[in-house]
Amino acid sequence: MDIASACLCGINCKYSGGNNFNPGVYKKMIEGKVIPVCPEVLGGLPTPRIPAEITGDRVINKSGKDITDDFLRGAFKTLEIAKAVGADRAVFKQRSPSCGCGQIYDGSFSGKVVEGDGIATRILKQHGIRVISEEDL
């Protein structure tokens, strides 16, 4: 059993209120091989919400509010779900401040991408769960 970013499964939970539907991830969910999770929603953030990016070790939304605690809460709830279903892999949305795997936006809200991991990805990796992006499928 894997976990996957809920937005990849077609669930409207991304910051804009939409999704990032990926047919391959959706198929795995329908087959019962993937459990959808959205660390940001699990952390208590609404949908839609103000876009956020990582700056250093903090998550700041476009209005300048520090929402790191929401992201951490969601990351640890995601970890709990992963452990509960016996997941050893997560398929996450690339460049997301929660789920980015190897690439995230640089914190300037300019669309510039830098090397790095999202908050949930960091937590999962620290606990031995392999994280790949939908681009790696």
C-alpha positions, -999 to 999 in steps of 0.1 A, spaced: 0 0 0 13 35 -9 0 69 0 -3 97 -26 -10 134 -28 -48 136 -28 -47 163 -56 -30 137 -79 -60 114 -73 -83 141 -86 -94 154 -52 -99 192 -52 -76 201 -23 -48 222 -39 -44 258 -28 -64 271 -57 -93 247 -50 -85 225 -80 -65 193 -84 -35 179 -102 -52 148 -116 -27 121 -127 -44 91 -144 -18 66 -132 -21 76 -95 -59 77 -98 -59 42 -113 -38 30 -83 -63 46 -59 -93 30 -77 -75 -4 -75 -71 1 -37 -33 4 -39 -30 40 -29 -45 60 0 -49 97 -8 -36 123 17 -33 161 16 -8 172 43 -20 208 41 -56 200 47 -47 175 74 -28 204 90 -60 224 92 -56 247 62 -87 254 41 -94 248 4 -89 271 -13 -61 289 6 -34 315 1 -4 301 -18 26 293 4 63 286 -2 92 275 19 117 301 29 146 285 48 129 262 74 97 282 75 65 281 53 52 316 46 21 323 26 19 350 0 3 374 25 34 370 47 19 348 74 41 320 89 21 288 86 49 264 94 30 249 123 1 240 101 24 223 76 42 204 104 9 192 120 -2 180 86 31 163 79 29 143 112 -7 134 105 4 121 71 31 101 88 5 86 111 -16 75 81 14 61 63 23 40 94 -14 29 99 -17 15 64 19 1 63 30 24 35 67 23 26 63 47 -3 46 80 -11 38 94 -45 38 132 -40 31 163 -61 64 178 -72 73 214 -62 46 216 -35 57 231 -1 43 200 15 49 172 -10 77 184 -32 104 158 -37 137 171 -48 122 204 -62 103 232 -45 96 268 -53 123 292 -38 100 313 -16 99 344 -38 65 335 -54 82 341 -88 79 305 -101 116 299 -96 124 263 -86 152 252 -64 165 219 -50 147 208 -18 119 188 -3 85 199 11 77 196 48 58 163 46 84 148 23 111 157 49 92 141 77 84 109 58 120 105 46 132 109 82 110 80 91 122 57 64 94 62 39 105 65 3 90 95 -15 89 99 -52 71 125 -74 44 118 -99 71 127 -125 91 97 -114 63 72 -121 
